[in-house]
Each structure stands twice: as C-alpha cells, then as structure tokens.
C-alpha cells in the first residue's frame, strides 16, 4: 500500500514510527535500570538481586523487541 | 448467708496490667527477635517490627530500625486489575477483525503491547515497593518514590515530633485495618504522612513510646 503522488509505502512510515517508539522505550527501560540501582543504594530491603535482574530483563526484552522490529517489519 | 457473686478483682487487675503493657518490646537477643509480634522476613511485608534485612543510606551505626512500613498491599489492587485487563486485551482484540494489518505488523503490535504492559506493571510495583517509612530509635525517615524520575528522602528526629495522629475511614480501611498516620514535627519538614499503613494504632503507640524514651534519655543526659 503506497501513498499516492509520493510513492512511499504506508507500512514503511509505520515501521519508522514503531522503531522511534521502541528507541524511546529503551531509554525508559535504561532509566528504570538506573533508578533501581539508585533506590537499592538508598534503601536496602532484602530483595535487591531479583529487582536488579527484573530491571535488566525488562531492558533486554525492550532491546529484543527493537531487534525483532528491525528484522521482521 | 454465702455470697452468690464474688467479683474477680484479680482478673480485673490482670486485664489492666495487660492494657498497660508496652507496645515497644525490645529484643534481648537474636532468638527473641524471631518471637516478636509483627516481626517477619518477608521482603514484601507492609509492617515489620525490628526488621533485620532493612538498611538505608544515612543510617548511623548505633541506630536501630524499630519499625518498617509501606502501604498496605491492598492499595495495589487498582493497578493489578488494570494490568490484568491490559494482559488479556490482545486475546480479546484478536477476536475482532485485524486482517487489515499484515501478519508481521500484527505480531509486532502484540509484542509491543506486552512490552508496555510489563513496563506498567514493573513501574507500579517499584513505586509501591520503594515508597517506605522507617522508624528508628532516633528518627523517622520517609522515602518517597513518586515515580521513576522523582524521589524524596526526608527525616526528623524523634525528639522533634510534636504531635502524632492517625485516621482510618472507609470500608476497605476498616476491614483491612490500615490508615494514614500524620506526624507533625518541629523540623524542616513540618509534616510526615505515612499513607495507608497497616496497624496505624500500633504505629502511633510505638512513636509515643519512642518519644517517651527519648525524653527520658534527655533527662538522664544519655543523648546521642
């Protein structure tokens, strides 16, 4: 499906927006990792290692979704 | 004539002494710590008396954490419900006709949806988990983790506390026994609000006894 007169695929535009959105999400996931580190430093609550693991897993999930988007879209 | 009814004076005295029993029971050693009411090792607890694994950045070596509090778990119900709806939404939406989307875009939309849902759950959990209130034998500490880019840590010495009040209202709060404790202080932060904490009456009693102890320490010249 292409936009008339310009000849650009509408799915190509959606792909670009999806990738930009995912890049923003990765920045958010990085902020989460950093904030978890800072909060663990501020208060130790006996659940530090699983929380660190969860924040990194969330970041890796976001990165893998971006890679998927680049490959299959 | 023998008495038909004899008042049990002893029992009454026993009840009175039980009422006056101090809430602030200090552990003599590690084994007695385990038997204290309200003491737990659960990292998700909302009320822990003399917690062992809790520590904070500005804690002094001689300082002991008496009470650890965070909001009652029931406050999480709202976002858990929203997260459940978000998690189930794609399976319901697939029932509608999404054939206008190419297969790869449909797959990525679902993957992205679950990514955002994960982020929503994690952020809400972190906000609840790190929003904690700590009462030590020297001060009260309020760690506010409002959102991912804002946090505030404030504390006030026990001897600066002027007034402590608590309020419980509503069906859920009465049923699950949680409420707001407001601490007015003469320090830089005039008010400390311990929001939706379990057993607010006990929290107030612990604070009262700590204040009394602090005053006693001052009188005896044992101020740290």
Interface residues (C-beta under 8 A of the other chain):
Chain A: X11 X14 X18 X21 X22 X25 X28 X29 X31 X32 X35 X36 X38 X39 X41 X42 X43 X44 X45 X46 X47 X51 X54 X55 X58 X61 X62 X65 X68 X69 X72 X73
Chain B: X41 X43 X44 X53 X54 X55 X56 X57 X102 X104 X105 X107 X108 X111 X112 X115 X116 X118 X119 X122 X123 X126 X129 X130 X132 X134 X143 X145 X148 X149 X151 X153
